[in-house]
Amino acid sequence: MKLKAPATILWSFFIAAGCAPGLIVAAPSTEPAKYDFKIDGQPLGTALQALAKQSGVQIVFFSQITEGLRAPALEGQFTVSTALELLLAHSRLTFRLINPKTIEIRALGADSSQSQYDAAAKSGKARASVDPHKRPGEKTAAQNSAALDEIVVNSTAEGLVATRTETPLREIPQTISLISQEQVRQQNDTDLADVLKNAVGITVVESNSLSSRFVSRAFTITTFHLDGGAALNSFSNTPIYGTPDLGEYDHVEVLRGSDALFGGLGNPGASVNIVRKRPLASNEAMFSAYAGSWNNTRAEADVTGPLGFDGALRARLDVVFGDKDYFFKPASFERKKVFGVLECDLTTRTLLTVGGSYQWDDAVPFVNGLPFYADGSDAHLPRSMALAFNWSRYDTRTREYYAQLQQSFGGEWKLKLNTTSLDTAASYGYGGFYSPIDPITKALPVLPFAFFSPSPNTQDQFVFDGTLTGSFDLFGRRFDVAAGGDYTHFKGDVPLQTTLAFGPAVNNVFTFNPAAYPDPPAPFPASIRSLATTNQSGEFASARVYLTGALSVMGGARLSSNRLSNTVSSSFGGLTSPGLTVETKDHNKVTPFVGATYDLNAHYSLYASYADIYQSNDGVSKVGGAYLPPADGIDREVGIKGSWRNGALNGLLVLYDIEQRGLAVRDPSTSIVDQQGFSPCCFLTNGTNKSRGVDAELNGELAPGWLIGTGYTFNINRNLDGGDLSSATPRHLLKLWSSKELPGELQRWTIGGSVQAQSSNSADGLICDQQGQVGCFGSQQPFRDVQGSFAVINLRAGYQIDAHWRAALSVNNVFDRIYYQTIGTLAGGSWYGEPRGFVLRIDGRY
């Protein structure tokens, strides 16, 4: 029976007769009563009505929260709580006991003053709300007055899921990790590189003091999303250095494996989705500041709340200022960023969001890392050394605008439109060395180089996507579907001047003094300019069908096209060459995705999936001139996932096997004349990269106040030549982070820390044994630099001062382990891990 209540809120009361059918009569017992249930698969609302009738309990809920949801079939003897867990397994709803005869059904994360599920309510920022206009993490006024030790747990993903709807991790047939705002805060992460250093299964390869390359399952990550939008390619592997600040973002999602439906052009290692902060419906102000070793300081203010129209218009503003030196001198870095967003309920079904940010970065960079001896041995240079110059500078300005529109059509149908404009400009003049060290004299045989920007280097990116999602019933089965398309336009303009050799020679690298190079050299009057343009587009469609209450199958495909053009020209004395243009075109490339999940019980699921992603072969051709088709990056996975505490704790164990096949290799049947030096002819699609291994992960809230984020990865990889695809990827990698609120009289204290441990990794290649100022004049010899296995331990202690303020002290690399975070060549590219350091932090919330 359904009754209408004020404010159009519908409550459903299902009251069973005093003598319910199927009631098992038994002697008094302390064990919970079991009932004989026989409930067919049907809409969730009617299934709950049947459960109430068969058990004799009263079940109360808002009828809107069950609209469009289905329950699996249920047959057998169960307690009422077990039966409810099974019926609600895929609904993102939970329940609480009001009294022995009354149970309330509610959205996971709804406010509650008393419940055996208070732990789930405390972690209510789990993005489980069925209200399309309720912001992730939104709190009521009562919650806002709660103590500052509120724990935030993310248990669902949306931006990297085939159906583009918020989906519990257990129901996703791929390997997805979530890095929560709480973990980011406790580990003092400030940019994307910091987050991915702590993310399970990710190896961070230092490129310079400002940028890193991220590697997953032995493949470089090339695909990034903002709020699940069209794929960007601007946060790594671009000519402009830098990574985005986290002041703008709420949490990070990482899909390890192939991003078949939304990745477009990319590698099969992983895809990263960064989720922006959104305005909240109630006033809140948050402040944080810290100071640490090497003059590392940062302050952030984040304010949000309604602006008017009875809360229909909301806003959020985040401002960041950071300044730091590094443990190596003379490098330094300063950042300022402002982020703002407005959100408006145009109607009860229409949500409009507009926002933007501006980021200022000014740095004295260290670009090339440290070298080794020319014989391959480690020179053991001081960790405090940077082969850089005081006059070096690298200044970037990043401007972002974005807009989003969400339109609900009733039931579970929703249209999402999303667009972002992201522009970056960099002005620089910096120098460095790229030379091995003479093992006898300790000299650097090669004089330093320098690069200058005659005008700002720019990269401008515009992305747009639209997705329609919904659910319907057909043939007695529920279908979740998604369809849409996206478009990415990228333009990079990189003018460059250089000086290949200047200043005095370094006769002893251990006594290197930047003051010996007080002024920047005059750049060579000639300049080189690279003008690159990329246009990518794709259409995708996917569906998920629930074949039984336990088994669901997903499938979909993407149709992609891309066109890349790069023109390189030079100028000298006012004369500009016509330039050389290289183009790459791939049209109508199909990348499929198939997956299935099977629920073993209320906590465990088996899954399997097949996902493809493509990588262009850079416009090379076969004999006869036909272009090589793009390579396929195929990821196959089988695994088991677990979910406990109403989704607040999630785990997985997965076996994966990746093949990137169809890579271009030289055609051995062709002659040097056919190949014409650097001509794009002639190639075959015989190349294959392989990676396989095991991932294990546990993430979330072990118990009230006890958080964990841990994972172990095992990887074996081979490239098309039979060597290491990624020697930087360790075979064994363990990352563990945990935080625990102490009980009793120590309840104001939180203790925690992290451990990162790995087996050995390396770098290998060829090095010139007679390096000149402008090239190699001798033979090339193979080298292999190795970093042995190591473990780094970080500790943290936090104290809650009052309901609004808390402080924490972090000690990183407690035992001051000396190791290389990244191994490079003999001439440079090796980076020490950070020595023991301290960070004192204070956070406030009102």
N, C-alpha and C positions, 0 to 999 in steps of 0.2 A: 504494500500500500504506500502511495506517495502523497505527502501533504505539502501544500504551498505555505511558505513562511514569508515574513516581511522582507523587503528589499530583493524580491524575486529569488531568494535563496531557497532551494528545494532540499528538504530533508527526507530521507527514506527510512521508514521504520518497518522492520520485518519482525513480527512477533509470532512466535510459534505457539501452538496449542500446548497446554500443560502436559499432555502425554504425547510426546513427539514420536512418530514412527521410527523404528530402528534403534530406540534407546536400549542400551544394554543394561539390564538390572544386575547389580553386583553388590556384594557386601561392602560396607564402608571401608574406604582405603585412603591412604595418603597419596596414592598415585592419581594423576589426572584421569578423568573419565574418558573412555574411547567410545566412538559412535560408529555405526555402520553407515557409510556415506555412499551414495550412488548419484553422481552429478555429471551430466553430459557436458561436453564442450559447448559453450554458449556465451552470449554476452555476459560480462562480469557482473553487472547489476543483478540479473536474474539468477546467476550462479550463487551469489551471496544470499539471495532470497531463499534459494533451495537449501543452502547450508543452514540458515537460521531455522527453517521449518524442520529439518531433519535432526537438529541438535537441541532445539528448545531454548536457544539463547536469543537475545535481542541484538541486532546489528544495526548501527546508526551511521549514516554518512551523508555528505552532500552528493546528490545524484549526479551533478555535473562531472565529478571526478572520475566516474566510471564510463562516461560517454565514449563510445568508440573502442572500448577495451574488451578483450575476450579472455575468458578463463579456460584452462585446460580441463579435460575430463578428469574426474576424481572418483575412484571406487576402492573401497576397502575400509578397514578399521583405523581411525586416526583420532587423536585428540583434536579439539577445536583449534588450538593454536597451530598445530601441524597442518591441518586442513587449510587454514587461512594462509599460511606461508606458501603452500603449493598453489592455491588459487591466485595469489597476488604476486607470484614469482616474476612475471614479466610486466607488471603494471606500474612499477615505480610508486606503489602505494604501500602503506604499512598499517598497523592497527595497534590500539591500546585498550587495556582493560579499564573500563569505568567502574564497574562493580562486578560481582561474580556472575551476573546474568546479563550484563550489557557490555558490548564491545563497539568501539568507534573505529571506522575506517577513515584514513586521512592520507593526504599527500606526504610522501617521505620528506621529512624536514619541517612539517608544520609545527607550530608552537604547542607546547604541552607543559603543564605544570606538574603533572604526576603521570608516570608511566614506567612500566618495566622496560620501555624502549627509550628512556631519556637519553641514552648514549647516542642513539640515532638522531634524536632531535637536536642534540648538541652539535652534531656534525651536519646540520641541516643545510649547509651550503653545498649540498651534493647535486645541485642542478636537477632536481627531480620534480619540480613544480609542473602541474598540468595547466596552469594559467599562463597563456602566451605573453602576458604583459608583466609578469612578475620577474624582476631582475634576478639573475643568479646572485645568491648571497644576500638578498633583501631581508631585512629584519623588521620586526614590529617594534613599537615604542618600548614595550616591556623588555624585549631582547636587547635593545640599544643600551639599557641601563645595567646590563649584565657586567660581571667582572671582566677584566681585560684578558683573562686567560682562555677566552673562547677558542675552541679548536675548529679548524676549517679542513674539511676532507672533501676532495673531489672524487666521485665514484662513477660518473658518466662522461662520455665523450660525444661530441657532435660534429666538429669540423672535419674529422678524419674518418667518418663512418659512412658506409655505402649508402644508407638511407637518408643521410643528412638530418637525422633527428637525434635528440638526446637519447643515448642508448647505454644501459649498464655495461660495464666492461666485460662482465661474464658472458654477455650475449653477442660480443663482437668476435668474429672468427679471424682475427688478426692480432698481432702483438702491439698493443697500445699502452704507453705509460703516461701517467699524469704527474706533473710536478706542481704541487699546490702552492698557493701564496704563503702558507705557513712555513713550508720547507724553504722557499726562497728567502723569507724574512730571517729565519733562524740561521741560515748559512750565509747571510749577508751578501747574497747575489745582487749584482747591480746591472748586469747586461746579459744578453743571450748566451755569450760564451761561458759565463759563470754557471748558468743554469745547466747547460749541456755538459760541462765538466762533471757535474754531480748526477747527471741522468744515467740510468742503467743502460749498459750496452754501447755507450757512445765514447769514442776516443777523440780527444781534442788535440789537433796538431797545430802548434804555434806557427803562424806565418811571420808575424812581426809583433811589436809591442802593442799594436792596435787591433789586429785581426787574427782570426784562427780559421782553420779548416776542420770541419766536423766529419767524422767517419763512423759509419754504422755497418756492421756485418761486412767490413772490409771495403765498402764503397763510400766515396765522398758524397755527403748530403748536398744536393743541389736544388731541392724543392722546399719552399717555405710558403706558408699561408698566414694571412691575417684574418681572424674571425672566420676561418673556414672558407675564405674567398678564393678567387682565382690564384693560381700558383705564381709566386714571385721568385726571382732569382737574384736577389740583391743583397743578401746578408752574408755571403761568402763567395769566394772565387770571382771577385770582380776587381777591376783596376783600382777602385777607390776603397781605402782602408776604413774599418770601423764596424761596430755592431750596435744594434739598437739598445737604448736604455730601457730598463724594466719599469720605470715609473708609470708608464702608460698601460702596463699589462697586468692582468689578473693571474693567469696561470698559463702553463705550456703543455701541449699535447704532443707526444712523439709516437708516430707509427713506424715501427721497424719492419722493413720489407718493402714491397712494391706498392706505390700509391696508384693503383690501376685506373681509378675513375676520375681523380681530380689532379693528379700530378702532371699530366701532360708530358713534356720532354724532361727526362731525368734519369737518375740512377736507381737501382732497386734496393739501396741500403736503407733509406728511411725518408720520411717526410715530417716536417715540423709545422705545427699550427700554434700561433701565438694569439691568445685570446685577450682582447682589450678589456679594461675596466669599464663598467657601466654605471650610470647614476643610480642611486638608491632612492627609495620612496620616503625615507626619513632622514632628518639632519644628522650628519656625522662628520667629525673632523679628526683626522689622523696625522700624527707627526712622528718623524723618526730622525735621529741624528747619530752618527758614530764617528769615532776617531781611532786610528790604529797606527801600526808600525809604518815607517817610511812616509810620514806626514799624510797618511790616508784619511781624508775627511769627507763626509757626505751628509747632506741635510735634505729632507723631503717633507713637503706638506701636501695633504690630500684631503679635500673638502667636497662634500656632496650633499644633496638634498633637493626637496621640491622648491620651485620658484613661484608657483602660482597655479591658477585654474584647478583648484582642489586637488593638487598633486599630479595633474596631467602633464605638467611641464617640469622636468627635472634636469639637474646639471651636475657636473663633476669637474673639478679642476685639480691638477697635480703639477707641482713645481719641484724641480730637483736642482741642486747645486752640488758638484763633487770636485775634489781637487786631490791629486796624489802624486807623489814621486814613486818610483819603483825601487826594488831592492838592488837594481843595477843602475848605475849613474853614467851619464847625466840625463837619462830619460825622465819625462814627466807628462802629466795629463790633467786637463781641466775640462769639465763638462757642465753645461747648463741646459735644462730642458723644461719646456712648459707644454702641458697637454690639457685640452679642454673638450668637453662633449656635452651636447644637449640632447635630451630624449623627450619626445612628446607623443602622448596618446591622441592622435587625430580623431579617432573614434574608438569605441570599445574593441574593435577588431583591427585597427590600423595603428602601427607603431613606426614613427619616424625618428631616426638617429642621425645627427650630424656632428662631426668632430674634427679635430686636427691637432697637430703638434709641431713644435720647432725645436731643433736640437743644435746646440753650438758645441763643437769639440775643438780644442786647441792643445796641441801636443808637441813635445820634443821627442821624436820617435827614435827607436832603435829597430833597425829594419832587418838586418841579415843574420842575427843570432851569432853564436860563437863558433869558431873553427876548431879543428883537431890538428894534430901533427900530420905532416904529409905522408908519414909511414902508416897512418891509420890509428895510432895510439892516442889516448885521451891526454890532452895537455893539462887538464885539471886547472883551468883558468879560474880566477876568483869569481864567486857568484855575484859579487858586486860590480863586475866589469861589464861595460857596454861599449863596443867599438863604434861609438857615435860621436857627434859633434854638438857643441853648445848652440851653434847658430842654426841647427836643423829645426824645421817647423813642419807641422802637418795640421792644417786647419780645415775642418769640414763644417758645412751647414746643411741640415736636412729638414726639409719642409714636407708635411703630410696633410692632406685633406681626405676626408672620407664621408660617405653617406650610406645609410642602410634604410630599407623600407621592408616591413613585415606586414603582410595582409593575411588575416585568417578568414576562412570562408565558411566556418561552421564545422562541427565535428572536429576532425584532426587534419583538415586540409589547410595548407599554409603556403604562401608565396613569399620568397625572400629575394630581394634585390640588393646588391652590394657593390659599391665602387670605391676605389682608392686611387689617389694621385700621390706619388712619392718621388720627390726630387732631391738629389744630393749634389753639392758642389764642393770641390776640394782644391785648395791652393797649397802648394808645398815647395820646399827646397830642402833636401836632406842628402846626406852622404853616408858612406859606409865602406866596408871592406868585403871583398869576396876572394879570399886567399887562404890556402892551408898554411900552417906554421912550419918553418924550417926546424926540424927536430934537433939540429946541432946549434944553430945560431939563435934560435927562438925569434927570428925575424919574420915579417910578413913580406914575401917577395913581390907582391903586387901592390901598386899604389892605390889609394882609395878612388872611388867613383862618386858622382853626385848626379841627382835628378832634380829638375826644376819644372814647374808648370808655367809656361809663358802666358797662359790665361787659365782661368779655373777649369779643371776637369769636371765634367757633369755627367750624371746619369739620371734620366727621367723615365718614370715608369707609370703607366696607367693600366689598371685592371678593372674588369667588370664581370659580374656573374649573376645569374638568376637561377633559382631552384624552386620547383614546385614539389611539395611533399604531401602525402596523405595516406589514408588507410581505407580499406573497404572489405566487405565480406563477399566471397564468391565460392559457390559449391561447398558451403559450410566451412570455409577456411578464411582466415584473416590474411590480407595482403597489405604490407607496408611498401609504398613505392616512392621513388624520387626520380625526377627528370629535370634537365636543365642544360645550361651551356655557360661557357666563360670565354673571356678574351683578354690577352695580355699584350701590351705594346711597350717595348723597351728601346730607349735610345741612349747611347753612350758616346760622348765626345771627349777624347783624351789626347790633347796636345802635350808634347814632351820635349824637353831639352836635356842634354846630358853633358857631363864632363867625365872622361874615362880615366884620367890620371892627374892628380894634383898633389901639392904639398910635399912635405918631407917623407922619406921612407920610415917605416917602423922597424927599427933595428932590434928591438926586444919587445915582444908583445906584452910581457908582464909589466913593463914600465910605460905602457901607452898612456899618453896625456892628451886629452882633448884640447888643452890650451895651446898645443903646438899647431893647431889649425884654427886660428882666431876668427877668420873671415871666410865666408863662402867664396868659392872660386867663380870666375866668370864662366857662364855656360857657353858651350860651343854655339856659334851663331846659327847653325842649322837646327831645325826642329822636325820632329815626326808627329803626325797626327793620325789617330785611329778613330774612325766614325762608324759605329756599329748600330744596326737596327734589327730588332727582332719583333715579329708578329706571330703570336700563337693563338689558336682558337680550338675549341673542342665542344662536343655535345656528349652528354652522358645520360644513361638511364639505368635504374636498378630496381629490384623488387625483392622483398622478403616474404615468404609464405610460411605460416605455421601449420605444418602438415599434421602434427599431433600436439598434445599439450607439452611434449618434451622435445620434439624435433622441429627445427626450422631450417629452411634452406634459403640462401641468398644468391643472387646472380645479377650481373650487369655488364656493361661495356661502355667504352669511351671511343669516340671517333675524333681523332686529332689531326691538325695540320699546323705546320710551322714554316716560317721563312726567315732565314738569318742572312744578313748582308753586312760585310765588314770591308770598308775601304781604307787603305793605308796610303798616305801621301807624305811627301817631304817638302820642305821649303828651305831656301838658302838665298840670302841676299835679295829678298823680296820676290824671288821666283818660286813658284809652287809646281811640283810635278803633278801630272794628271792622276796619279794614284793607281793602285792595284786593288781590284774588288774581287772578293771571294764570296760566293753565295752558296747557301745550303737550303734545299727545299724538301720537305716531306709532306705528302698529302694523304689524307684519309687513312691514317694509321689506326687500326683497331687494337685496343688493349682490353682483354676480358678480365672479369673477376667472378669467381665462384667460391662460395663458402657454405658451411653447414655447422650447426651447433646442436648438441644433444644433451639434455639435462639428465644426469644420473640420479640426482635427488635435489633437495632444496638448496644445496650448497655447491655442488660440483657439476661441471659441464665438459663434455668432450667437443673438440672442434677440429675442422680441417678446412684449408683454403688453398686456392690457386689464384695468383694475381700477376699481371704483366704490366710492364712500363717500358717505354721505348727511349732509345738514345740515338740521336742522329749520327750518321757516319761522315759528317762534315763535307758533304758534296763530292766525295771521291767517286770514281767511276770504274767500270769494268772495261775490258778490251772491247772496242766498238763504241764506247762513249756512254753507255747506259749507266745511270747513277745507281750506286748501291742502296738498297733499302735500309731503313734504320734497324739497329740491333734491338733485340728483345731482352728485357730483364725479368725473368720468370722466377717468382718466389713461391715455393710450395711449403706449407706448414701443417703439422698435426700437433695437437696439444691438449692439455687439460687446464681448465680455469676453475678457480674457487672464489666464492664470495660469502662473507660472513658479516654478522652484525648489521643486517639490513643494507648491505652494500658499502658500509663504511670501511671494510677491509677486503682487499682483492688480491688474488695471487694467480700465477700461471706457471706452467712448465711446458715448453714447446721445443720441438725439433724442426729445423728449417733447412731447406736446400735451395740455393739460388744459382741460376745459370744466366749469365748475360751472354747471349749467343748471337752470331751474325755480325761480329765485329770485323772491321776491314783489316786485311793482311795483304802484303804485297804478293802479286801474282808471280810465282817463280818462272812461269813459262815466257814472261815478257823480257825483253832486253832493256839495257840501259837507255837505248834510243827510244824505245816505246815509252819508258817511264819519264823521260825528259826531266831529269833532275827532281825538282819539287812539284812536278805536274801532278794533278789529281788522278792520273792514270798510272798504273793499272792495278786493281785490287780484286780480291776475292772475299766472300763473307764466311771465312773459315775460322775466325777468331772466337774464342770462348773464355770468359772469366768465370770462375767457380768459387762459391763460398757456402759452407755448411756448418751447422753447429747446434748448440743448445742454449736456450734462454730460460732462466728461472727468476721469478720476481715476486715480492710481497710488498704491498703498499697500502697505507691507510692507518686506521685506528685499531690497534690491538686490543685496547681497553680504554675506558674513559680516561682521557688525559695522557694516553700513551700512544705516540705516533711512531710509525716506522716507514722507511723507504729503502728497500734493499733489493739487490739483484746480482746474479752471477751469470756470466756469459762465457761460452766456450766456442772458439771459432778456428776453422781451418780454411785457408783460401789459397787459390792458385790463379795466375794470370795466363794469358793465351800462349806465353812462351814456356810455361811450366814452372816459372818462379813464383815468388810471393806477389800476390795482387796488392796487398797492403802489409808491408813489413812493420808499419807503425802500429798495426792492430795486434795486441797481445793475444796469445792463445787462451789464456785464462784472465778474466777481469772480474773483480768483486767490488761492489760499491754498497756500503751500508751506512744509513743515517737513522738515528732514533732520538726521540725526545720524550721524557717522562716527567709528569707532574708528581711531586712527592706527596705522600699522604699525611694525615694527622697534623701535628704541630708544624710540620715542615711544608704545609700545602702551598705556601707562597713561593716555594722554590721549584724550578724546573731544571733538570740536568739532562745532558745529552751529548751528542757528538757524532762523528762519522769516521769511517775507515775506507780507504781506497787502496786496494792491493791488486797487483798484476804480475804475471810472468814476464819474461824478457821480451823486448821488441827491438827493432833495429832499423837501419837505413843502409841501402846498398846501391851501387851504381858504378860509374866510371869517373875517374879523375885524371886530369891532364898532368903528366909528370914534368912538363916544361911550359908552365903558364906564362904567357906574355901579357902586355898591357891591353892588347886588343884581340886576343884569341889564344888558341892552343898551338904551340909549335913543336910539340913532341907527341909521343904515343900516349894512349889513354890506358890506365891501369884500373882493374876492378878494386873496389873497396867495400868494406862492411863494418859499420859501427854498431855496437851493441850496448843497450842498457839492460842490465840484469834485473831480475825480479826485485820488487820493493813493495813496501806498505807505508802509508802515511796516515797518521792518526790525528784527528782534530777533536777538541773538547769544548764544551759550552756549559755555562751555568747562568740561569736567569732568575730574577727575583721580582715578584709583583709588589710594587711599592704601595699602591692602593688600587681602587677600582678603575683608575684612569691611566696610571703610569707604571711602567716596568722597565727594568734595566737588565743587561746581560753582558757577560764577559766571555769572549771566545779566544781560544788559544789554538792556532793552526800549526800543523806539523810539530806536534808536541816534542818529539824526540829529535827534531832538527835533522831529518834524513836528507842527505845530499843525493840527488838523482836528477836525471834529465827528463823533464816533462815531454820534450820532443827531441828526437835524434835527427840530425841533418847530414850534410855531406862533409867531406874533409875541409872544404873551403868556407863553410858556414851553415847556419840553419839549425844549430843545436841550442836548446833553451833549458836552463835549469828550472826545476820546480821551486816554488816559493819557499824560502827558509822559514824557521819558526817566527811567528808574528802574533800580534795581539790586536783585538778589536773590542772596544768598549762602546756599547750601544744603549740608547734609551728610546723607548716608544711610548706614545701617548694616544689616547682615543677619547673623544667626547661625543 
